[in-house]
C-alpha cells in the first residue's frame, strides 16, 4: 500500500470516531509528526517575517499595533514571533482549541535553546528579549492550563469562526494566516474572507500564505506534489476527511474567491513547482483546461489592503 494511501485511510478511520481530534493528536505525537523541530520553527519564523514585511510596507515601515492570526494550530509560533517582534496586541483564533499552555511551555523551552535563538536572531532581527523573559515567567508560574493567563502580555488565544468575528474583539491593523486556506471548503472561504476584511482597520490589510501542494506528498515524496489533481471530486471525497481536508484549489480559483468576497488583491508572491510535477500526474479532465502556470503554483502569499 502506498504511504500516502495508508495515511489517508488511517486519518479517515480516525475521523469517524468520537473525540477524533484528540485521538489524531495522540497518534501524531506517538508517530513523531507533531514534535517540534528546527525545520518547523524556521518555517514559522519565516512566516512571521513575511507577514511583518507585508504589513510594514503598508504602514511605511511602522509596526502594526494589533494583529490577528487565523488558524492557531498546535504550536503557536507565529503569535509568539509577532509578540517578540514588537506587536503590542497579538490575537490568534481557531475553530477549536488545539494548543495548550503545556504545549506553549514546551515551545518556549525550545525557543530558549542556542540553536533556535540563532534562528530568532536570523529571521526576527532585534527581537525583544525582555518580552521573552516575561513570556517565560508567565508560562512557568501558571498552575493551570488556561491560555487566558497570557492576555496580560497582550497575547490572546480565542475560539471562533472567521466568518463572523465578534464585534467586541475590535478591529485589527493586519490579519494573517499560514497554511490554513487550503483546508477550507470554497464557499466557507469566501465568507471567511469577507468576515476578516470587515474587521480590518481602514489603511490596514491582510496577508495569507497558502500551500497548494498535495499534503500527502510530504508523507510520500514518491507521488507528485499535485497528485491530488488526478481525481474527480467524487473520487477525492473518498480520500479526504475532516482531519485532513484539502480543497485542491489553484491560484486562479483563490483569486475568484477574493473577487466574490469583495476583497481586493494588492499583490501576490508565488513559488512554482518544477514541470516534472505536472508530467508525473495524469490530470483529471476538470483540471486539464487550466494553464500550466496556474497548475504549477505550489505556494502563494496573497496581500490585500483596505
Secondary structure, DSSP 4 states (H G I P E B T S, - for coil): --HHHHHHHHHHHHHTSTTHHHHHHHHHHHHTTTS--HHHHHHHHHHHHHHHHHHHHHTTTPPPSEEEEE---SS-HHHHHHHHHT-SEEEEEESS----HHHHHHHHHHHTSHHHHHHHHHHHSS--HHHHHHHHHHHHH-SS--GGGGGGGTEEEEE--TTS--GGG--EEEEEEES-GGGS-HHHHHHHHHHHHHTEEEEEEEEEEEE-S-THHHH-TTS-TTGGGGS-HHHHHTT--TTS------HHHHHHHHHHHT----EEEEEEPPTHHHHTS---HHHHTS-HHHHTEEEEEEEEE-
